[in-house]
Structures are given as C-alpha cells and as structure tokens.
C-alpha cells in the first residue's frame, strides 16, 4: 500500500462563543484558508515543532487505525508569523492533520463521514490529553471545514452542525502581534 504524500487541515477562527462554549453555550467557528500539512516523505522538514497535542493525536490515531511506527513530519508554518503563533488553531489543525495522515496511510477514505468522525475523535482525544479544558470546536473546524455551529454535549461529546454564513459576510481577522495559549486564557476567564 502506498502512503499518501500529504494530508492537510485548516486552522480556525471563532466568530462567537469562544469561551462560552466551554460552559455549554453554542459557538460559531469557521475554518480559515491557512493549513497545517502532515507529510510522510522524509525530506519535508518540520518548520515548527509538532507540539504535544499533534503528537498525542498521532498516538490516538495509531491506536484507532493501526499503522507503522514511522511518523509524518508536520508543517505548521502557515499558522505562524515570524515564529509566533497567529491564534488560528495550529495545535488543533496539527492534531487533525496527524490523525488524518495515519487514517489515510491505512487506506481509509478521508471523504467518508464515518472516517472523518473517527479522525475527529482521535484528534479530540489527543488534544484533550494535553489541553483538557478546550471545547473541541477548533478540532471540528479542522476536521470538517466551513462554518460550524458547535456545542459541547456531555452525553455524546459534541454537537456539530454546518451553517451557511450570510452571502454579504466578509471576515477580516486582526492579529495583535502576540501569541497566547488558549488553556491559559481559559483559566483567566474562569477566575
């Protein structure tokens, strides 16, 4: 079986509910046009370290889908500027790209909704091992793409629904020039 050359996952932007979603409210999150790429070819390099969340997702995906001990490289450079994270979900996109790469290398069709759900679960599980207070909305955006309504649900994990944005909507993201870790911001909000 031939391994795929690469699997990518988009970053995200929360439009509303970024912190309220962790308390049971809905959030609207959108995939952005910058992607993290997991590559199986040995010479690809890693522009930014994979980070603990993608590596934990890689382990979860190996458990779910099987696979070799070889690891894909991860290029998260599209979600960084001058070495600083842009806040577009590089850890979540990295987790999804790693889990997707393992699934695809095992011959699973990433367009199959049941396979995507399993990739989502692996990425969510791996990400939660490192950052347990996150909602998973960023993982959903990186797995499904598009605009999503997301809600945590204690019984089933998450409710995710695709939504159509108004045609007149134009998004303009502004970067503050400073990086922040979501888990740290969540602790500040809870205080």
N, C-alpha and C positions, 0 to 999 in steps of 0.2 A: 504494500500500500504506500502510495506517495504522500508525503506530508504536504500540506498547503504551504505556500511561501509566506503568507501573512494573514492575520486576522486583525481587524481594527474595531475600535469602539469610540463613539463620540463623547466629548465632555458634556457638561450640563450647565444650565442657568436656571435658577429658581426665579419664577415670576411672582409668586406669592406663597406664603406659608412655610418658609424655610425652617423656622424654629417651631412654629405652631404645630407642624406635622408630627413632631416628636411627642406632643401632648395629645394626639388623637384627632387633630383637625386635618382638613384636606390641604394639599399643596398643589400648585401648578408648576411643573418643571418642563423645560424644553431641552432637547438635545441641541448642541451647537455644531458649527461646521469645522471644528478642530478635533482631531482624532489622535488616539493613542494606538500604536501599532505593535503587535506581538509578531515576531518573525522567527521562523525555525532555521533560517540559514545562518551558519556560524559567523559569517563576516559582518553581520548587520550592526553590531555595536549597541551600546546602551547609553544614549545621550544623557539620561538622568537615571539614577539608581531605581530599580523596580519598586522598592519600598516594601514595607511589611504587609500591607493589605493585598497587593497583587500576588505576593509570594504565598500568603495564606490561601488565597483563592486558587492558586495553582495546585496546592496540596489537596484542597477540597475537590477540585475537578479531576485530579488523578484518581482519587478515591471513587468518584462517581462514574467516570468514563473509562478508567484504566489509562494505559499509556506507558511510555518509556520514562526512564529517569532523566533523559535529556530535557533541558528547559529552553523555551524560546527566549530570545532577547526582547526587551521592551523599550520602545522609543516613545517617551512622553514629551518630547521637546515642543510639540505644538501647543501644549498647555503650560508652557513656561515662557518667561521673557527675561533675558539676561540672567538666567539661572534662578529666577524667582517664580514660584507658582502663581498662576493667574486667578486661582479660585474657581476654576471650571471643572473641578471634579477629577483631577488627574489620578488620584488613588482609586476611585470608583471605576473610571474608564479602564485603568490598568488591570483591575481585578476582573472586569468583564472580558477584556481582550485576552488575558491569560487563560481564563476558563474556556472561552470560545476557541482558542488555539488548541487546547487539549481535546475538546469535543470534535473539532474539525479534523484533527490529525487521526482520530479514531474512526473517521468515515461518517460522522454524524452531520446531517444537513442543518446548517445554522438558520435556514429559512423555515424549518419545521417549527411551528409554535411550541410543541412539546419539548423539543431540544432547547429552544430559547428559554423556556421556563426552567429547565434543568441548569442551564448556564447561569441564569439569574440566581437560582438558589445557591449554586456553588460560589458565585461572586459575593452574594449577600452573606453567606456563612463565613467565608474567608475574611471579608471586610469587617464583619461583626466581631470576629476573634480579636482584632486589633483595636477597633473603634466601636465598642458596643452601644454607644448612645445615638448613633446615626439612625435615620429613618429608613434608608434604603431607596429613597426616591432618586438619588443620583445613580444608583445601580440600575434602577428601572429605566431611566433615561438612556443610559449607556447600552442597555440590552435591547430596548425596543425602538429608540429614536423617536423623533417627532415631538409633539406636545402631549403631555400626560397629566391627568388628574391622579393624584396618589394619596392613599390614606393607609396608615398602619391599621391592621386588624389583628387583635390578639388571637383569634381563633384560626385564621387562615394565613397570617403573616402580613399580607399586603393586598389591597385592592387597587388595581391599576386599570385606568380607562383612557384610551386615546381620545383627545379632544381636538376640535378644529379651531384654530385661532381666527379672529376676525380678519378678513382679507386686507383691511386697512391698517392692521397692526404692523408697526416697524419697531424692531428691537435695536436698541443701541446700548451696548454694555460699556461701562466705565470701570477702568482698573485704577485702584487707589495707589498702586505702586508698592504696596506692602502685602506680604503673604501672611495668611492666618490659617491655623489648623482648626477645622470645624469642631472637633471634640473640645478644644479649649474654649471656643466661642459658646458652645452649648453649656459648658459649666458656668460661664459668666452669666448667661441668660437665666439659668436655674437659680443662681444666687440672688 
